[in-house]
Amino acid sequence: MRAQRVWVVNGAASVEQLQTRLDDLNKRLGRLETQHPESWKVEELRSTALSLSREIDDIRCAEATAALSELLRK
């Protein structure tokens, strides 16, 4: 069984910080792909970008689930 990261949702600030990191990473990845398409760093950056996007999705899903739960309780 694969271990999963447990997030403490800190609202939009966390998503914004992660999104900024992801945007920067994507820019670096784009430059690296044009300069050195065979580089092992390309795969490493892709992997990191995918992880960040999953973290952003996890936070957004947790926030949406909490909001939906609140609505259903009313």
PyMOL Python script that loads the backbone (N, CA, C, O; Angstrom):
from pymol import cmd

cmd.read_pdbstr("""\
ATOM      1  N   MET A   1       0.840  -1.178   0.000  1.00  0.00           N
ATOM      2  CA  MET A   1       0.000   0.000   0.000  1.00  0.00           C
ATOM      3  C   MET A   1       0.884   1.238   0.000  1.00  0.00           C
ATOM      4  O   MET A   1       1.836   1.337   0.774  1.00  0.00           O
ATOM      5  N   ARG A   2       0.561   2.167  -0.865  1.00  0.00           N
ATOM      6  CA  ARG A   2       1.348   3.379  -1.007  1.00  0.00           C
ATOM      7  C   ARG A   2       0.965   4.411   0.048  1.00  0.00           C
ATOM      8  O   ARG A   2      -0.218   4.626   0.312  1.00  0.00           O
ATOM      9  N   ALA A   3       1.953   5.037   0.641  1.00  0.00           N
ATOM     10  CA  ALA A   3       1.696   6.072   1.631  1.00  0.00           C
ATOM     11  C   ALA A   3       1.218   7.337   0.929  1.00  0.00           C
ATOM     12  O   ALA A   3       1.684   7.667  -0.161  1.00  0.00           O
ATOM     13  N   GLN A   4       0.297   8.030   1.555  1.00  0.00           N
ATOM     14  CA  GLN A   4      -0.195   9.281   0.993  1.00  0.00           C
ATOM     15  C   GLN A   4       0.059  10.410   1.971  1.00  0.00           C
ATOM     16  O   GLN A   4       0.011  10.235   3.189  1.00  0.00           O
ATOM     17  N   ARG A   5       0.326  11.557   1.410  1.00  0.00           N
ATOM     18  CA  ARG A   5       0.558  12.737   2.226  1.00  0.00           C
ATOM     19  C   ARG A   5      -0.759  13.196   2.823  1.00  0.00           C
ATOM     20  O   ARG A   5      -1.790  13.190   2.152  1.00  0.00           O
ATOM     21  N   VAL A   6      -0.721  13.591   4.074  1.00  0.00           N
ATOM     22  CA  VAL A   6      -1.896  14.126   4.741  1.00  0.00           C
ATOM     23  C   VAL A   6      -1.740  15.640   4.796  1.00  0.00           C
ATOM     24  O   VAL A   6      -0.729  16.151   5.277  1.00  0.00           O
ATOM     25  N   TRP A   7      -2.737  16.344   4.305  1.00  0.00           N
ATOM     26  CA  TRP A   7      -2.671  17.796   4.234  1.00  0.00           C
ATOM     27  C   TRP A   7      -3.522  18.437   5.297  1.00  0.00           C
ATOM     28  O   TRP A   7      -4.635  17.992   5.579  1.00  0.00           O
ATOM     29  N   VAL A   8      -2.994  19.476   5.879  1.00  0.00           N
ATOM     30  CA  VAL A   8      -3.800  20.361   6.692  1.00  0.00           C
ATOM     31  C   VAL A   8      -4.144  21.512   5.764  1.00  0.00           C
ATOM     32  O   VAL A   8      -3.269  22.278   5.361  1.00  0.00           O
ATOM     33  N   VAL A   9      -5.393  21.628   5.434  1.00  0.00           N
ATOM     34  CA  VAL A   9      -5.799  22.625   4.454  1.00  0.00           C
ATOM     35  C   VAL A   9      -5.694  24.004   5.081  1.00  0.00           C
ATOM     36  O   VAL A   9      -6.302  24.282   6.114  1.00  0.00           O
ATOM     37  N   ASN A  10      -4.917  24.858   4.442  1.00  0.00           N
ATOM     38  CA  ASN A  10      -4.691  26.202   4.947  1.00  0.00           C
ATOM     39  C   ASN A  10      -5.326  27.232   4.028  1.00  0.00           C
ATOM     40  O   ASN A  10      -4.872  28.375   3.979  1.00  0.00           O
ATOM     41  N   GLY A  11      -6.336  26.860   3.320  1.00  0.00           N
ATOM     42  CA  GLY A  11      -7.065  27.786   2.477  1.00  0.00           C
ATOM     43  C   GLY A  11      -6.347  28.157   1.204  1.00  0.00           C
ATOM     44  O   GLY A  11      -5.432  27.465   0.756  1.00  0.00           O
ATOM     45  N   ALA A  12      -6.779  29.259   0.631  1.00  0.00           N
ATOM     46  CA  ALA A  12      -6.296  29.691  -0.673  1.00  0.00           C
ATOM     47  C   ALA A  12      -4.807  30.004  -0.677  1.00  0.00           C
ATOM     48  O   ALA A  12      -4.153  29.863  -1.710  1.00  0.00           O
ATOM     49  N   ALA A  13      -4.265  30.421   0.444  1.00  0.00           N
ATOM     50  CA  ALA A  13      -2.832  30.751   0.477  1.00  0.00           C
ATOM     51  C   ALA A  13      -1.988  29.546   0.091  1.00  0.00           C
ATOM     52  O   ALA A  13      -1.012  29.690  -0.645  1.00  0.00           O
ATOM     53  N   SER A  14      -2.342  28.376   0.570  1.00  0.00           N
ATOM     54  CA  SER A  14      -1.587  27.177   0.233  1.00  0.00           C
ATOM     55  C   SER A  14      -1.688  26.858  -1.249  1.00  0.00           C
ATOM     56  O   SER A  14      -0.690  26.517  -1.884  1.00  0.00           O
ATOM     57  N   VAL A  15      -2.867  26.967  -1.793  1.00  0.00           N
ATOM     58  CA  VAL A  15      -3.065  26.680  -3.211  1.00  0.00           C
ATOM     59  C   VAL A  15      -2.300  27.699  -4.045  1.00  0.00           C
ATOM     60  O   VAL A  15      -1.665  27.339  -5.036  1.00  0.00           O
ATOM     61  N   GLU A  16      -2.356  28.961  -3.653  1.00  0.00           N
ATOM     62  CA  GLU A  16      -1.642  29.999  -4.395  1.00  0.00           C
ATOM     63  C   GLU A  16      -0.138  29.771  -4.357  1.00  0.00           C
ATOM     64  O   GLU A  16       0.537  29.935  -5.373  1.00  0.00           O
ATOM     65  N   GLN A  17       0.392  29.395  -3.203  1.00  0.00           N
ATOM     66  CA  GLN A  17       1.826  29.131  -3.084  1.00  0.00           C
ATOM     67  C   GLN A  17       2.229  27.943  -3.942  1.00  0.00           C
ATOM     68  O   GLN A  17       3.240  27.994  -4.644  1.00  0.00           O
ATOM     69  N   LEU A  18       1.452  26.887  -3.890  1.00  0.00           N
ATOM     70  CA  LEU A  18       1.750  25.712  -4.705  1.00  0.00           C
ATOM     71  C   LEU A  18       1.609  26.022  -6.188  1.00  0.00           C
ATOM     72  O   LEU A  18       2.404  25.550  -7.001  1.00  0.00           O
ATOM     73  N   GLN A  19       0.604  26.812  -6.544  1.00  0.00           N
ATOM     74  CA  GLN A  19       0.406  27.172  -7.948  1.00  0.00           C
ATOM     75  C   GLN A  19       1.581  28.001  -8.464  1.00  0.00           C
ATOM     76  O   GLN A  19       2.012  27.823  -9.604  1.00  0.00           O
ATOM     77  N   THR A  20       2.100  28.904  -7.632  1.00  0.00           N
ATOM     78  CA  THR A  20       3.266  29.699  -8.017  1.00  0.00           C
ATOM     79  C   THR A  20       4.478  28.804  -8.232  1.00  0.00           C
ATOM     80  O   THR A  20       5.219  28.972  -9.200  1.00  0.00           O
ATOM     81  N   ARG A  21       4.675  27.853  -7.327  1.00  0.00           N
ATOM     82  CA  ARG A  21       5.783  26.902  -7.483  1.00  0.00           C
ATOM     83  C   ARG A  21       5.622  26.091  -8.761  1.00  0.00           C
ATOM     84  O   ARG A  21       6.595  25.857  -9.479  1.00  0.00           O
ATOM     85  N   LEU A  22       4.397  25.664  -9.046  1.00  0.00           N
ATOM     86  CA  LEU A  22       4.136  24.874 -10.249  1.00  0.00           C
ATOM     87  C   LEU A  22       4.379  25.707 -11.510  1.00  0.00           C
ATOM     88  O   LEU A  22       4.960  25.216 -12.477  1.00  0.00           O
ATOM     89  N   ASP A  23       3.938  26.955 -11.498  1.00  0.00           N
ATOM     90  CA  ASP A  23       4.168  27.826 -12.653  1.00  0.00           C
ATOM     91  C   ASP A  23       5.662  28.018 -12.918  1.00  0.00           C
ATOM     92  O   ASP A  23       6.111  27.943 -14.061  1.00  0.00           O
ATOM     93  N   ASP A  24       6.425  28.266 -11.852  1.00  0.00           N
ATOM     94  CA  ASP A  24       7.875  28.419 -11.990  1.00  0.00           C
ATOM     95  C   ASP A  24       8.514  27.141 -12.521  1.00  0.00           C
ATOM     96  O   ASP A  24       9.388  27.182 -13.387  1.00  0.00           O
ATOM     97  N   LEU A  25       8.075  26.038 -12.003  1.00  0.00           N
ATOM     98  CA  LEU A  25       8.604  24.749 -12.424  1.00  0.00           C
ATOM     99  C   LEU A  25       8.305  24.485 -13.895  1.00  0.00           C
ATOM    100  O   LEU A  25       9.160  23.980 -14.623  1.00  0.00           O
ATOM    101  N   ASN A  26       7.103  24.823 -14.332  1.00  0.00           N
ATOM    102  CA  ASN A  26       6.738  24.631 -15.732  1.00  0.00           C
ATOM    103  C   ASN A  26       7.571  25.511 -16.660  1.00  0.00           C
ATOM    104  O   ASN A  26       7.924  25.092 -17.762  1.00  0.00           O
ATOM    105  N   LYS A  27       7.887  26.732 -16.217  1.00  0.00           N
ATOM    106  CA  LYS A  27       8.749  27.604 -17.017  1.00  0.00           C
ATOM    107  C   LYS A  27      10.143  26.992 -17.156  1.00  0.00           C
ATOM    108  O   LYS A  27      10.705  26.950 -18.251  1.00  0.00           O
ATOM    109  N   ARG A  28      10.695  26.520 -16.037  1.00  0.00           N
ATOM    110  CA  ARG A  28      12.010  25.885 -16.073  1.00  0.00           C
ATOM    111  C   ARG A  28      11.988  24.649 -16.960  1.00  0.00           C
ATOM    112  O   ARG A  28      12.925  24.399 -17.719  1.00  0.00           O
ATOM    113  N   LEU A  29      10.925  23.889 -16.860  1.00  0.00           N
ATOM    114  CA  LEU A  29      10.789  22.676 -17.659  1.00  0.00           C
ATOM    115  C   LEU A  29      10.743  23.016 -19.147  1.00  0.00           C
ATOM    116  O   LEU A  29      11.379  22.339 -19.954  1.00  0.00           O
ATOM    117  N   GLY A  30      10.007  24.043 -19.512  1.00  0.00           N
ATOM    118  CA  GLY A  30       9.930  24.456 -20.902  1.00  0.00           C
ATOM    119  C   GLY A  30      11.285  24.867 -21.459  1.00  0.00           C
ATOM    120  O   GLY A  30      11.642  24.496 -22.577  1.00  0.00           O
ATOM    121  N   ARG A  31      12.037  25.632 -20.677  1.00  0.00           N
ATOM    122  CA  ARG A  31      13.373  26.043 -21.122  1.00  0.00           C
ATOM    123  C   ARG A  31      14.293  24.845 -21.269  1.00  0.00           C
ATOM    124  O   ARG A  31      15.032  24.739 -22.247  1.00  0.00           O
ATOM    125  N   LEU A  32      14.246  23.951 -20.303  1.00  0.00           N
ATOM    126  CA  LEU A  32      15.123  22.786 -20.332  1.00  0.00           C
ATOM    127  C   LEU A  32      14.785  21.866 -21.500  1.00  0.00           C
ATOM    128  O   LEU A  32      15.682  21.304 -22.129  1.00  0.00           O
ATOM    129  N   GLU A  33      13.499  21.711 -21.791  1.00  0.00           N
ATOM    130  CA  GLU A  33      13.090  20.847 -22.899  1.00  0.00           C
ATOM    131  C   GLU A  33      13.604  21.368 -24.244  1.00  0.00           C
ATOM    132  O   GLU A  33      13.962  20.584 -25.122  1.00  0.00           O
ATOM    133  N   THR A  34      13.638  22.695 -24.400  1.00  0.00           N
ATOM    134  CA  THR A  34      14.131  23.234 -25.670  1.00  0.00           C
ATOM    135  C   THR A  34      15.647  23.170 -25.766  1.00  0.00           C
ATOM    136  O   THR A  34      16.191  23.000 -26.857  1.00  0.00           O
ATOM    137  N   GLN A  35      16.333  23.305 -24.639  1.00  0.00           N
ATOM    138  CA  GLN A  35      17.792  23.310 -24.647  1.00  0.00           C
ATOM    139  C   GLN A  35      18.384  21.904 -24.623  1.00  0.00           C
ATOM    140  O   GLN A  35      19.335  21.613 -25.348  1.00  0.00           O
ATOM    141  N   HIS A  36      17.829  21.050 -23.802  1.00  0.00           N
ATOM    142  CA  HIS A  36      18.374  19.694 -23.604  1.00  0.00           C
ATOM    143  C   HIS A  36      17.227  18.690 -23.496  1.00  0.00           C
ATOM    144  O   HIS A  36      16.931  18.226 -22.394  1.00  0.00           O
ATOM    145  N   PRO A  37      16.580  18.345 -24.595  1.00  0.00           N
ATOM    146  CA  PRO A  37      15.402  17.476 -24.527  1.00  0.00           C
ATOM    147  C   PRO A  37      15.675  16.075 -23.982  1.00  0.00           C
ATOM    148  O   PRO A  37      14.753  15.417 -23.500  1.00  0.00           O
ATOM    149  N   GLU A  38      16.909  15.612 -24.049  1.00  0.00           N
ATOM    150  CA  GLU A  38      17.218  14.258 -23.565  1.00  0.00           C
ATOM    151  C   GLU A  38      17.649  14.229 -22.096  1.00  0.00           C
ATOM    152  O   GLU A  38      17.898  13.160 -21.539  1.00  0.00           O
ATOM    153  N   SER A  39      17.734  15.373 -21.490  1.00  0.00           N
ATOM    154  CA  SER A  39      18.266  15.475 -20.130  1.00  0.00           C
ATOM    155  C   SER A  39      17.420  14.694 -19.119  1.00  0.00           C
ATOM    156  O   SER A  39      16.193  14.663 -19.214  1.00  0.00           O
ATOM    157  N   TRP A  40      18.085  14.072 -18.161  1.00  0.00           N
ATOM    158  CA  TRP A  40      17.388  13.357 -17.087  1.00  0.00           C
ATOM    159  C   TRP A  40      16.637  14.347 -16.207  1.00  0.00           C
ATOM    160  O   TRP A  40      15.680  13.973 -15.528  1.00  0.00           O
ATOM    161  N   LYS A  41      17.061  15.600 -16.213  1.00  0.00           N
ATOM    162  CA  LYS A  41      16.376  16.609 -15.399  1.00  0.00           C
ATOM    163  C   LYS A  41      14.968  16.884 -15.907  1.00  0.00           C
ATOM    164  O   LYS A  41      14.095  17.260 -15.124  1.00  0.00           O
ATOM    165  N   VAL A  42      14.730  16.703 -17.210  1.00  0.00           N
ATOM    166  CA  VAL A  42      13.395  16.910 -17.763  1.00  0.00           C
ATOM    167  C   VAL A  42      12.416  15.970 -17.072  1.00  0.00           C
ATOM    168  O   VAL A  42      11.353  16.400 -16.624  1.00  0.00           O
ATOM    169  N   GLU A  43      12.766  14.704 -16.984  1.00  0.00           N
ATOM    170  CA  GLU A  43      11.882  13.730 -16.324  1.00  0.00           C
ATOM    171  C   GLU A  43      11.717  14.050 -14.842  1.00  0.00           C
ATOM    172  O   GLU A  43      10.626  13.903 -14.290  1.00  0.00           O
ATOM    173  N   GLU A  44      12.780  14.481 -14.208  1.00  0.00           N
ATOM    174  CA  GLU A  44      12.712  14.830 -12.789  1.00  0.00           C
ATOM    175  C   GLU A  44      11.771  16.023 -12.579  1.00  0.00           C
ATOM    176  O   GLU A  44      10.951  16.014 -11.661  1.00  0.00           O
ATOM    177  N   LEU A  45      11.890  17.043 -13.426  1.00  0.00           N
ATOM    178  CA  LEU A  45      11.013  18.206 -13.317  1.00  0.00           C
ATOM    179  C   LEU A  45       9.567  17.849 -13.635  1.00  0.00           C
ATOM    180  O   LEU A  45       8.649  18.356 -12.991  1.00  0.00           O
ATOM    181  N   ARG A  46       9.356  16.985 -14.617  1.00  0.00           N
ATOM    182  CA  ARG A  46       7.988  16.537 -14.931  1.00  0.00           C
ATOM    183  C   ARG A  46       7.365  15.834 -13.732  1.00  0.00           C
ATOM    184  O   ARG A  46       6.204  16.062 -13.393  1.00  0.00           O
ATOM    185  N   SER A  47       8.146  14.988 -13.108  1.00  0.00           N
ATOM    186  CA  SER A  47       7.658  14.256 -11.947  1.00  0.00           C
ATOM    187  C   SER A  47       7.298  15.213 -10.810  1.00  0.00           C
ATOM    188  O   SER A  47       6.262  15.060 -10.163  1.00  0.00           O
ATOM    189  N   THR A  48       8.152  16.188 -10.577  1.00  0.00           N
ATOM    190  CA  THR A  48       7.894  17.173  -9.530  1.00  0.00           C
ATOM    191  C   THR A  48       6.658  17.997  -9.861  1.00  0.00           C
ATOM    192  O   THR A  48       5.847  18.278  -8.978  1.00  0.00           O
ATOM    193  N   ALA A  49       6.505  18.387 -11.125  1.00  0.00           N
ATOM    194  CA  ALA A  49       5.339  19.164 -11.548  1.00  0.00           C
ATOM    195  C   ALA A  49       4.050  18.353 -11.345  1.00  0.00           C
ATOM    196  O   ALA A  49       3.042  18.891 -10.887  1.00  0.00           O
ATOM    197  N   LEU A  50       4.087  17.083 -11.681  1.00  0.00           N
ATOM    198  CA  LEU A  50       2.908  16.237 -11.475  1.00  0.00           C
ATOM    199  C   LEU A  50       2.569  16.116  -9.990  1.00  0.00           C
ATOM    200  O   LEU A  50       1.397  16.147  -9.614  1.00  0.00           O
ATOM    201  N   SER A  51       3.578  15.981  -9.160  1.00  0.00           N
ATOM    202  CA  SER A  51       3.342  15.900  -7.715  1.00  0.00           C
ATOM    203  C   SER A  51       2.704  17.179  -7.189  1.00  0.00           C
ATOM    204  O   SER A  51       1.762  17.126  -6.399  1.00  0.00           O
ATOM    205  N   LEU A  52       3.214  18.329  -7.626  1.00  0.00           N
ATOM    206  CA  LEU A  52       2.639  19.599  -7.198  1.00  0.00           C
ATOM    207  C   LEU A  52       1.199  19.746  -7.666  1.00  0.00           C
ATOM    208  O   LEU A  52       0.348  20.224  -6.915  1.00  0.00           O
ATOM    209  N   SER A  53       0.921  19.343  -8.888  1.00  0.00           N
ATOM    210  CA  SER A  53      -0.451  19.467  -9.388  1.00  0.00           C
ATOM    211  C   SER A  53      -1.395  18.549  -8.612  1.00  0.00           C
ATOM    212  O   SER A  53      -2.550  18.899  -8.373  1.00  0.00           O
ATOM    213  N   ARG A  54      -0.904  17.385  -8.223  1.00  0.00           N
ATOM    214  CA  ARG A  54      -1.727  16.482  -7.398  1.00  0.00           C
ATOM    215  C   ARG A  54      -1.996  17.089  -6.020  1.00  0.00           C
ATOM    216  O   ARG A  54      -3.101  16.975  -5.488  1.00  0.00           O
ATOM    217  N   GLU A  55      -0.980  17.734  -5.451  1.00  0.00           N
ATOM    218  CA  GLU A  55      -1.155  18.377  -4.146  1.00  0.00           C
ATOM    219  C   GLU A  55      -2.195  19.493  -4.237  1.00  0.00           C
ATOM    220  O   GLU A  55      -3.035  19.638  -3.349  1.00  0.00           O
ATOM    221  N   ILE A  56      -2.136  20.275  -5.304  1.00  0.00           N
ATOM    222  CA  ILE A  56      -3.119  21.345  -5.504  1.00  0.00           C
ATOM    223  C   ILE A  56      -4.514  20.741  -5.632  1.00  0.00           C
ATOM    224  O   ILE A  56      -5.464  21.235  -5.025  1.00  0.00           O
ATOM    225  N   ASP A  57      -4.638  19.680  -6.415  1.00  0.00           N
ATOM    226  CA  ASP A  57      -5.933  19.009  -6.568  1.00  0.00           C
ATOM    227  C   ASP A  57      -6.450  18.468  -5.243  1.00  0.00           C
ATOM    228  O   ASP A  57      -7.638  18.577  -4.941  1.00  0.00           O
ATOM    229  N   ASP A  58      -5.553  17.883  -4.453  1.00  0.00           N
ATOM    230  CA  ASP A  58      -5.960  17.340  -3.147  1.00  0.00           C
ATOM    231  C   ASP A  58      -6.523  18.435  -2.246  1.00  0.00           C
ATOM    232  O   ASP A  58      -7.545  18.243  -1.586  1.00  0.00           O
ATOM    233  N   ILE A  59      -5.853  19.576  -2.223  1.00  0.00           N
ATOM    234  CA  ILE A  59      -6.312  20.676  -1.375  1.00  0.00           C
ATOM    235  C   ILE A  59      -7.658  21.195  -1.869  1.00  0.00           C
ATOM    236  O   ILE A  59      -8.573  21.418  -1.076  1.00  0.00           O
ATOM    237  N   ARG A  60      -7.775  21.387  -3.174  1.00  0.00           N
ATOM    238  CA  ARG A  60      -9.038  21.880  -3.726  1.00  0.00           C
ATOM    239  C   ARG A  60     -10.177  20.907  -3.473  1.00  0.00           C
ATOM    240  O   ARG A  60     -11.295  21.323  -3.167  1.00  0.00           O
ATOM    241  N   CYS A  61      -9.906  19.629  -3.596  1.00  0.00           N
ATOM    242  CA  CYS A  61     -10.944  18.617  -3.329  1.00  0.00           C
ATOM    243  C   CYS A  61     -11.345  18.616  -1.858  1.00  0.00           C
ATOM    244  O   CYS A  61     -12.526  18.497  -1.533  1.00  0.00           O
ATOM    245  N   ALA A  62     -10.367  18.748  -0.976  1.00  0.00           N
ATOM    246  CA  ALA A  62     -10.664  18.792   0.455  1.00  0.00           C
ATOM    247  C   ALA A  62     -11.515  20.012   0.790  1.00  0.00           C
ATOM    248  O   ALA A  62     -12.448  19.922   1.588  1.00  0.00           O
ATOM    249  N   GLU A  63     -11.195  21.145   0.184  1.00  0.00           N
ATOM    250  CA  GLU A  63     -11.981  22.357   0.422  1.00  0.00           C
ATOM    251  C   GLU A  63     -13.399  22.198  -0.110  1.00  0.00           C
ATOM    252  O   GLU A  63     -14.359  22.590   0.554  1.00  0.00           O
ATOM    253  N   ALA A  64     -13.537  21.627  -1.296  1.00  0.00           N
ATOM    254  CA  ALA A  64     -14.860  21.425  -1.882  1.00  0.00           C
ATOM    255  C   ALA A  64     -15.679  20.436  -1.061  1.00  0.00           C
ATOM    256  O   ALA A  64     -16.880  20.627  -0.869  1.00  0.00           O
ATOM    257  N   THR A  65     -15.034  19.385  -0.579  1.00  0.00           N
ATOM    258  CA  THR A  65     -15.727  18.397   0.248  1.00  0.00           C
ATOM    259  C   THR A  65     -16.210  19.022   1.549  1.00  0.00           C
ATOM    260  O   THR A  65     -17.328  18.762   1.995  1.00  0.00           O
ATOM    261  N   ALA A  66     -15.363  19.846   2.153  1.00  0.00           N
ATOM    262  CA  ALA A  66     -15.755  20.524   3.397  1.00  0.00           C
ATOM    263  C   ALA A  66     -16.927  21.464   3.149  1.00  0.00           C
ATOM    264  O   ALA A  66     -17.855  21.522   3.955  1.00  0.00           O
ATOM    265  N   ALA A  67     -16.892  22.197   2.046  1.00  0.00           N
ATOM    266  CA  ALA A  67     -17.991  23.114   1.725  1.00  0.00           C
ATOM    267  C   ALA A  67     -19.277  22.348   1.464  1.00  0.00           C
ATOM    268  O   ALA A  67     -20.347  22.755   1.918  1.00  0.00           O
ATOM    269  N   LEU A  68     -19.181  21.245   0.738  1.00  0.00           N
ATOM    270  CA  LEU A  68     -20.366  20.435   0.454  1.00  0.00           C
ATOM    271  C   LEU A  68     -20.927  19.833   1.738  1.00  0.00           C
ATOM    272  O   LEU A  68     -22.142  19.820   1.937  1.00  0.00           O
ATOM    273  N   SER A  69     -20.068  19.346   2.594  1.00  0.00           N
ATOM    274  CA  SER A  69     -20.521  18.788   3.874  1.00  0.00           C
ATOM    275  C   SER A  69     -21.259  19.827   4.690  1.00  0.00           C
ATOM    276  O   SER A  69     -22.273  19.525   5.319  1.00  0.00           O
ATOM    277  N   GLU A  70     -20.758  21.044   4.682  1.00  0.00           N
ATOM    278  CA  GLU A  70     -21.411  22.129   5.407  1.00  0.00           C
ATOM    279  C   GLU A  70     -22.788  22.423   4.837  1.00  0.00           C
ATOM    280  O   GLU A  70     -23.743  22.637   5.583  1.00  0.00           O
ATOM    281  N   LEU A  71     -22.888  22.433   3.518  1.00  0.00           N
ATOM    282  CA  LEU A  71     -24.176  22.672   2.878  1.00  0.00           C
ATOM    283  C   LEU A  71     -25.181  21.559   3.187  1.00  0.00           C
ATOM    284  O   LEU A  71     -26.361  21.823   3.417  1.00  0.00           O
ATOM    285  N   LEU A  72     -24.709  20.334   3.191  1.00  0.00           N
ATOM    286  CA  LEU A  72     -25.602  19.200   3.449  1.00  0.00           C
ATOM    287  C   LEU A  72     -26.072  19.151   4.898  1.00  0.00           C
ATOM    288  O   LEU A  72     -27.143  18.620   5.191  1.00  0.00           O
ATOM    289  N   ARG A  73     -25.271  19.705   5.801  1.00  0.00           N
ATOM    290  CA  ARG A  73     -25.672  19.730   7.214  1.00  0.00           C
ATOM    291  C   ARG A  73     -26.798  20.705   7.474  1.00  0.00           C
ATOM    292  O   ARG A  73     -27.535  20.563   8.450  1.00  0.00           O
ATOM    293  N   LYS A  74     -26.936  21.695   6.608  1.00  0.00           N
ATOM    294  CA  LYS A  74     -27.959  22.745   6.830  1.00  0.00           C
ATOM    295  C   LYS A  74     -29.319  22.300   6.487  1.00  0.00           C
ATOM    296  O   LYS A  74     -30.272  23.068   6.621  1.00  0.00           O
TER     297      LYS A  74
END
""", "prot")
cmd.dss("prot")
cmd.show_as("cartoon", "prot")
cmd.util.cbc("prot")
cmd.orient("prot")
